[in-house]
Amino acid sequence: MMRIVVITPPSFVTGEAETIRRLLDGGIDRIHLRKPDAEEPDMRRLIEALPEEYYPRLSLHDQHRLAVEYRLGGVHLNARNPLRPEGFTGLVSRSCHSLDELQACAATTDYRFLSPIFDSISKNGYRSAFDEETLRRAAARGVIDARTLALGGVEPERLPQLHEWGFGGAALLGCIWRDTSGEGLRRTLDKIGKYQAIER
């Protein structure tokens, strides 16, 4: 089974806490709360709108001290926040945009995102940076492994292809948040479940 992470939109959206609950109940492994411009009170409101039993499956991209305070399960390192917060003992992840970067941070992270693998759904003009042969060679060398998640343009139908290329999972954004109606989420989660376990 491939690990599936969902990243939130950068801005708050209506009904976001309820959508996050439905995603976690529907089999998504982790939710990454990515709100780079959010004020601390707004982040607190979102976290506190979620039941505490979900906290171990949440990762913060910013305001990492809140991860320590609320005992969230993960922090995500990036250019804005390159170091794990003091006193944090949960999962550490990081965004990588080259194979060299992926290799360099392997020893200090629990898992990594590599992007963009496909043309982005949510960012106009954010195009794939890797060809299939490059990814296959990286997997053969162990640079891409079970702790590497593909990010960028990932649709549920592409999960078997990513597995074949050596990825341990995927981070989803655009394909999740374009339709968060009850029916829309059900359709997307059903597709994820269908393709998540397929091994070519």
CORSUL-V57689 format. One record per residue. SS is DSSP state (H for helix, E for strand, - for the rest). NEAR is the number of other C-alpha atoms within 10 Angstrom. Layout:
SS/NEAR, SS/NEAR
//
This chain:
-/12, -/22, E/18, E/21, E/25, E/24, E/22, -/21, -/18, -/12, -/10, -/15, -/11, -/8, -/10, H/17, H/18, H/12, H/19, H/24, H/16, H/17, H/22, H/17, H/11, -/15, -/14, -/19, -/15, E/23, E/25, E/22, E/23, -/20, -/19, -/13, -/9, -/14, -/10, H/11, H/9, H/12, H/19, H/12, H/11, H/14, H/20, H/13, -/13, -/15, -/10, H/13, H/8, H/17, H/19, H/17, H/18, E/23, E/25, E/24, -/21, -/22, -/19, -/21, H/16, H/17, H/25, H/18, H/10, -/14, -/16, -/24, -/20, E/28, E/30, E/25, E/22, -/14, -/8, -/10, -/15, -/10, -/13, -/20, -/16, -/9, -/10, -/18, -/15, -/17, E/18, E/20, E/25, E/24, E/19, E/21, -/15, -/14, H/16, H/10, H/15, H/21, H/15, H/13, -/16, H/18, H/9, H/11, -/17, -/15, E/22, E/28, E/24, E/24, -/24, -/20, -/23, -/19, -/18, -/20, -/18, -/15, -/11, -/8, -/9, -/16, -/16, -/15, -/14, -/16, -/10, H/12, H/10, H/12, H/19, H/17, H/14, H/17, H/18, H/13, -/10, -/12, -/21, -/25, -/20, -/17, -/18, E/26, E/27, E/26, E/27, -/25, -/23, -/22, -/20, H/20, H/13, H/15, H/25, H/18, H/15, H/21, H/23, H/14, -/20, -/23, -/25, -/22, E/25, E/26, E/25, E/24, -/22, H/20, H/18, H/20, H/19, -/12, -/14, -/20, -/12, H/10, H/10, H/14, H/20, H/16, H/12, H/18, H/18, H/15, H/14, H/21, H/16, H/13, H/18, H/21, -/13, -/14, -/13, -/7
//
